[in-house]
Amino acid sequence: MNVFIAGGTSGIGYSLAQYYLSKGYCVGICGRDLTKTPENSSKNLKIFQADVCDINSIFSAVNDFLQNKDLDIFINCAGSYAEDVAGNISYEEAEEMLQTNILGTVNCFEVARKAMKGQNKGNIAVIASVSGIMDYENSSLYTKTKRSVIQIADAYRRALKPFGISVTTIAPGYVDTLKLRQLNDNDLSKKPFLTDLETATVTISDAIEKRKKLIIFPAKMKWMMKSLSILPSSLLNIIMFRKAKWMKND
Ligand SMILES: NC(=O)c1ccc[n+]([C@@H]2O[C@H](COP(=O)([O-])OP(=O)(O)OC[C@H]3O[C@@H](n4cnc5c(N)ncnc54)[C@H](OP(=O)(O)O)[C@@H]3O)[C@@H](O)[C@H]2O)c1
């Protein structure tokens, strides 16, 4: 089995890479900065420098990895996140978020689709976020990009079904990664229902294997978001505003 993971050089993506290597699969991973990739001597692992915002670089990385073999699974874990509303993050952060999370998602679907064309099989998975499942007008720019990821995946799922290619959307709550810790001064005490990396990896790989359309985890976070979704927007605004203040110690 051949698995390519865009954004596989750290965090959730690298953990998934280790999981597939442990199963004896051939795994290709890519990211922009390869210096942060942990030492890994597996002969089944190939590491590429590629940027999801540049479709040609992702295309070349996948082609180099496959060497004309089939692509069984493509997972896009590349994501840019900064936890704040539009206007409170820099233009550069906003631009990177939009490019990586939206254009990058489309680029990954296009590259995976071309690689899987004619195989009549394959699974493409993309990491969105649980925050993206809720229609909340005052959500952060990050959440709005992740809501777009869910919708882009829906569009490709429909388009690729006749070709035997399934699309799995992953919507995780907080996952304990180095990146999340860096963004929160190593303090995750105010992140509700935090999931450890191992549990997240098993949950994601299981959803991909079962070709689920959408997986939202952990269950408590899923039901909290679904419950909030049915509230009138005035009440939702008050709750979300208080939650944001509490999380920032305001
Ligand atoms: N951790 C959480 O709590 C959480 C919750 C919900 C959703 N998510 C989503 O899960 C995904 C992974 O998050 P994580 O916590 O594991 O973060 P992470 O460790 O920073 O992983 C992100 C990966 O994507 C790569 N990447 C970023 N921009 C890229 C680009 N333009 N081209 C190619 N690769 C790129 C990064 O490497 P380079 O920067 O070197 O390129 C890295 O390998 C993200 O999409 C995130 O939004 C995370």
The ligand as a Gaussian input file, in Angstrom:
#p B3LYP/6-31G(d) Opt

LIG

0 1
 N       -3.729000      20.076000      16.816000
 C       -4.997000      20.395000      16.902000
 O       -5.543000      20.650000      17.998000
 C       -5.853000      20.441000      15.667000
 C       -7.252000      20.481000      15.822000
 C       -8.053000      20.524000      14.693000
 C       -7.476000      20.510000      13.428000
 N       -6.110000      20.478000      13.319000
 C       -5.553000      20.482000      11.969000
 O       -4.714000      19.350000      11.839000
 C       -3.654000      19.624000      10.936000
 C       -2.316000      19.291000      11.583000
 O       -2.170000      20.049000      12.765000
 P       -0.959000      19.790000      13.779000
 O       -1.414000      20.242000      15.117000
 O       -0.437000      18.408000      13.605000
 O        0.089000      20.890000      13.275000
 P        1.584000      20.786000      12.717000
 O        2.424000      19.892000      13.571000
 O        2.039000      22.189000      12.529000
 O        1.410000      20.064000      11.320000
 C        1.182000      20.771000      10.137000
 C        2.004000      20.140000       9.052000
 O        1.672000      20.777000       7.827000
 C        2.869000      21.252000       7.220000
 N        2.536000      22.428000       6.435000
 C        2.046000      23.618000       6.849000
 N        1.880000      24.435000       5.811000
 C        2.272000      23.737000       4.699000
 C        2.358000      24.040000       3.328000
 N        2.006000      25.239000       2.854000
 N        2.797000      23.085000       2.473000
 C        3.167000      21.865000       2.940000
 N        3.120000      21.513000       4.228000
 C        2.680000      22.453000       5.097000
 C        3.817000      21.534000       8.384000
 O        5.177000      21.560000       7.985000
 P        5.873000      22.948000       7.445000
 O        5.330000      24.060000       8.297000
 O        7.337000      22.719000       7.611000
 O        5.491000      23.070000       6.026000
 C        3.514000      20.310000       9.235000
 O        4.155000      19.177000       8.724000
 C       -3.811000      21.093000      10.546000
 O       -4.526000      21.174000       9.333000
 C       -4.654000      21.677000      11.668000
 O       -5.398000      22.794000      11.247000
 C       -5.304000      20.447000      14.397000

